[in-house]
Amino acid sequence: MKAFLTFKHLLIIHAFLFFLNIGCAQDIHWSQFNQNPIFQNPANAGNFNGDFRFVGNFRDQWRSVSVPFNTISISADSRFAKSNHIGYGLLLFHDVAGDGKFRTIELQGNLSYVFKLSADSLHCLRFGINFGFNHRQLNWDKFYFDNQFNGVQFDPGLPTNESFQTDRKTNVSVGSGLSYTFFKNSRNYWVANAALFNINQPNQGFYNQTIKRDIRYLLNFNGLYKIGLDLDVLPSINFTLQGKYRELCLGSSIKYTLVNRLGVYRAVYAGVWYRVLDANYFTVGVDYQNWFVGLSYDVNLSKLVPASNNRGGFEIAVRYILNKFKPKQTIHRACPDYI
């Protein structure tokens, strides 16, 4: 009864935070959002079959328009050995955008706790919290200014006559998340996620003016359902809201299991997705034992098409799950002398 009351209180607190008034910059995003689980929701820390999970993501965007925007993310998560109810994880991402090499580096720590809503673990609710150290830096030397025009042409050797107070800012962010799982078996499960990031709205202004980082709200629904002997469908909807920015992604992948017997596992994936008013993108992937590799490519459909020529971004996701070797315990019995 005490555990139920605790989880009910967490639901009330999280619902209150989620529906606070909605707030100047947008956080990074991924096309393969389900392949970066603890970036998506801190409650996902430790939520997998295995001992340790390692995830790497890379995104290259707008190469056809300007200086490419590059994002790299790496994460690792697990569960505490003495309590499988508590998960933990670390995530580091590095993002570089635009001509000024606007650089964002963030290190996040995540903790989660699972409440089993049924004795058979068919229904589970996970709660997670997130703490991040965010560093942003801009290279002013990469910009051009009017004072560097000598009347005939641009001269980078001329002084800009501009005075900048600083070119970097470091702050701390706080987030939280809830995740509900209905897990019937490995080929029939459904997950609903709700998460909040930047709850404390840290100041990210480079000058004396305070510019708060908007709260990012996330809702996600995904699952896996068997539709054939070796065929599964993996639909998903992902909605994020941050200040004036909105992003809705929906689509599905199909999974075909090539082999899954006697410790040998192979599967392939293919999917089509739509980011509303922005892009269509296509995904392919492969499972090979404990490894997963996924590739995606965005076809731009927004008002930027005249400049992008429909070319958007390439993305790769890699996951590895480590299972510790657990030797079988053998009980040796000493025979008495009289036998």
N, C-alpha and C positions, 0 to 999 in steps of 0.2 A: 504493500500500500504506500509506503514511504517513497519507493522508486517511482510509482505512478504519479504521486503528487509533485515530485521533483520535475519529471518530464512535462507535466501540465504547466507548471510555472514557467519552464523554459519556452514552451509554446506561446504563452501569453506575452512574455518579454520580447520574444523575437517578432511576433505579429505587431506589437506596438512600434518597434524600431522600423519595421518594414514599411509601415504606412505613415511615417513621419512626413512632413512637408518636403517635396522634392526640390533640390537646389534650383577652372574653365577649360579644364582640359579633360580629354577622354583617355581612359585607361587602354592598354593594349588589348587586342582581341585575336581570336584564333578561328579559323574555319573548322578545323578538327577539334572542336571544343570538348568533346567527350574523351579525347585522348590526352587531356591535360587536367586530370581529376582534381588535384588539390588547389590548382589555380582557379578552377571552376567553383569549388566549394570546400572550405576547410573541414567540413564534416566528412569528406571523402578520405581523409587521412587514415590509413590502415584498413580501408575497406576493400579487400581483395583476398584471394586464396593464395597463400604463400607466406614467406617470412619477410622479404624485403622487395620493394618495388622501386625501380629506377625508370624515370621518364625523361626524354629529351625532345624538344620541339624547336623547329627553325622555320621562320617565315621571311620571304623576300617579296616586297610589294612595290608597285608603281615604278618599276625599272624603266618602263616605256615612256613615263611622264617626266620624271625628274631624277634627282639623286635617289637611288632605291632606299626604301625603308626596310631595315633589317631587325628582326627580333629573334633572340635566342633564349630558351628557357630550359633549365634542368631541375629535376626534383627527385627526392628520395623519401619514402615513407615506410612505416612499419607499425607494429604494435608492441607494447611493453610485455616482456616475457611473463611477468607475474600477474598480469591482468590483460586478457585479450579484449576487454571492454574498452581499453584506452589506446587510441592510435596517436601517432605523432608523425610529423613530416617537415622537411625543409625544402624551400623553393627559391631559386635565384633566377632572375631574368634580366636581360640586357637589351635595350632597345635604342636604335639610332635612327633619327628621322630628319629629312630635309637638308637644305644647303648648309645650314648652320651646325650640322652634326649635333642636333639636340639629343642628348644622351640621357637615358633613364636607366638606373640600376637599382634593383630592389631585392632585398633579402627578406623572406617571410618564414616565420615559424608557425606551425599549425598543430593544434591539439583537438582530438575528438573523443566522444564517449558514446557508446551504443546502448540503447535501452531495448531489450527484447520484449516486444509487446505480446508475444505468444511463446509458450514453452517450447514449441518446435522450431522457433526462429523463422517462422513463415513471414511474420511482420516485424520489422525493426525500425526504430527511429534513432538517427544519429544527430548529435549536436556538436558543432565545432566552433573554435575561435581562432583568430588569425592576428598575428602581430607582424608588422613589416617596417623595415628601415628603407626609406626611399631617398635616393640621391639623384638630382637632376643638374645637368651642366650644359652650357651652350658655348660654342666657339665663335666669338664675335669677329675674329679675323677672317672668317669665311664669307662675311657679308660685304656688299658693295654700297658705298654712300655717295651722295651728290658731290661732296667736297673733293672726291677723288677723280672728278671729271675736270680735265685741264683746259676745256674749251674746244678741244679737237677729239680727244679720245679718253678712255678710262685709263688712269695711271694708278696702279695699286701701291706705288711708292709714296703717294701723297698722304698726309695725315687725314684721318676721318673727322677730327675735331669733335668727336663724340665722347661723352663721359659716361661710363657705365659703373654703377655701384658694385655690382658683383656678377659673376657668370655661373654661379652654382647655388644650390639650395638642398638641404637635407632635412627630412622630417620623419615622423613616425605615423603609421596608419594602423587602424584597428578594424577587424572584420569579424563576422560571425555567420554561421550557416546551419540549416537543418536539412536532413535527407531522410526520406521515408522509402523503405524498400519492401516490396512484396516479392519474395523469392520462393517459388514453388520448386524449381529445379534449375539446373544449368542451362536449360533450353526454354525456360518460361519464367521471366522475371521482369519487374517494372520498378522504376526509380523516379521519384519526384524530388527536385532540389529547389531550395530557396536560400539565397545568400545576400549579405550586405557587406560592402567594402567601403573603406574610408569613412567609417561611422563618425570619427572624431573630426572630420573635415580639416585636415592639416593645411596650414598656409604654405602655398607653393610659389608665392610672388617673389621675384628676384629683386624688387625694389621695396621702398617703404610701404607701398600700397599692399594691403592684405588681399590675396586672391585664394579663396578656399578651394580645395580639391573636392569636387562634388561627390556625394555618395553614389556608389554604383549598386544598383539593384539587379538581381539575377533570379530568373525563374527558368527551370529546366525540367523537361520530362523525357525520359528515354526508357527503352526496354528491349527485350529480345523475345521472339515468339517463334516456335517451331511451325513451319508450313510444309515440310516434306521430310523424307527419310534423312537426308543430309543437308537440308536447306532451311535457313532461318532468316527472318526479317528483323531489322533493327531500326525502328522509327525513332525520331527525336524532334523535339521542339525546344528552341533556346531563345529566351527574350532577355535583353539587358537594357537598362535605362540609367542614364547618367547625365544629369542636367538637361540640356536641350537635345541630347543625343538619344536615339532609339535604334535598336537593332533586333530584328526578328529573323531567326534562321529556322527552317524546317525542311525535312527531307527524310531519306531512309537509305540504309545500305542493305544489301543482300549478302548473306554469309553461306558459303558452300564448304562443308567439311570434307576434305579429301581422305583423311584417315584419322582414326582416333581409337587405337587399340594397342594393347601390350606396351604401353608407355610411349607410343609413337603418335604424335599429333601434328597435323597440317590442316590449314584452312585458308581460304581466300575470300576477299571482300570486294564489292563494287557498289558505289552509291551515287545518287544525284541529290543535290541540295539547292535551296534557294534562299539568298539573303535579300529580304524584301527591299525593292527599289534600289538595289545596289549591284547584285551579282548572282549568277548561277555558278555553282562549282561542282566538280566531280572528284570523287575519291576512289582510291583502290588501296588494298592492304593485304597483308599476308601474316598468318600465324605460323611460326615454326618452333615447335616445342614451347619454351618459355619466352620466346621473342615475338614481338609484333612490330611491323613496319608499315606505316600508312603514308600515302602521298595524296596531295590534292592540288587542284589548280582552279583559280577564280577567273571567270569570264565576266568582265566588267560590263554592266548594263546601265550605269548611272549617267548623270549629265556630263560626266567626265569623258564619255566615249570619244568625242572629237580629238582629244589629246591622247587617250589611252589606247585607241584602236581595239577596244574590247579586252585588252590584256590587263589582268589584275595582279594576282599574287600566287606564288608557288609556296607550298608548305610540306614539311616532312615531320612525322611523329615516330618516335622509336620508344618501345617499352620492353623492359626485361624484368621478369619476376624470379627472384632467387629463393630456392627452397633449400634450407639447411639439411644436411645429411643427418638423419636420426637413426642411429644404430639400434637394431632390435635388442631388447633386453632379454638376456638368457639367464634363467635361474639355475644355478648349479647346486645339486644336492649331494652331500657327502654320504656315502654308504657306510653303515655301521660295520665294525670289524667281524661280527659273528655271521655276516651273510657271505 
